[in-house]
């Protein structure tokens, strides 16, 4: 068993869902510790593992909301149901996220090489999460406007250091959603985004040599990513509903300040 495979899986699972930015942590590790890139095939496996954690965690929601959304096409009364609004909000949010992510890609690649920009992005995440402590969620149902706003924030969160979950949950709070609903919408919105990113990575790799490029013990690392990801979702839900998730802002601000200081020391 390769211990690095397990460590990568744990890092992926924990930081993918908590509002601390997994991409930001990996980018900082490459800069400060000379951390090498994992094989692309293994990166895909880890993304699939964390995607599976989201699907299983929200399985009942996914099925019930999807059925209600489909039923809305044949029954006008069903268009007042939660699934109809939820489905269109997720679809619209995903449609907005994609183009933003593509347009920002050149800037994202440059930002991932700069500890100063990474630090600034971590500070942005920290301030977003901290500001949620002073917001009073209104308990509004999910609507199209939620999908638009969360989709924009999810697109901006392609920058390493800006947490996807932190940005989209904050967007939910700002647009009047309850804490529970903002959490649920954030991660249901993440499913198409994770699938899309995984497909793009898989196309880049190609079918040949996929298994041969996987590191030893990859299946254990994938299991670690799934398990830690699932546990992270449980923890995050409790912290959000208990109004304690703002505590992650302390960590993000500390990492951001350290990164900025490091950038000046290295320049």
Secondary structure, DSSP 4 states (H G I P E B T S, - for coil): --HHHHHHHHHHHHHHHSTT-HHHHHHHHHHHS-PPPPPHHHHHHHHHHHHHHHHHHTHHHHHHHHHHHHHTTT-GGGGGSHHHHHHHHHHHHHHHHHHHHHHHHHHHHHHTT-HHHHHHHHHHHHHHHHHGGG-----BPP-HHHHHHHHHHHHHTTSTTS-HHHHHHHHHHHTTB-HHHHHHHHHHHHHHHHHHHHHHHHHHH-STTTGGGSPTTHHHHHHHHHHHHHHHHHHHHHHHHTT-GGGHHHHHHHHHHHHHHHHHHH-
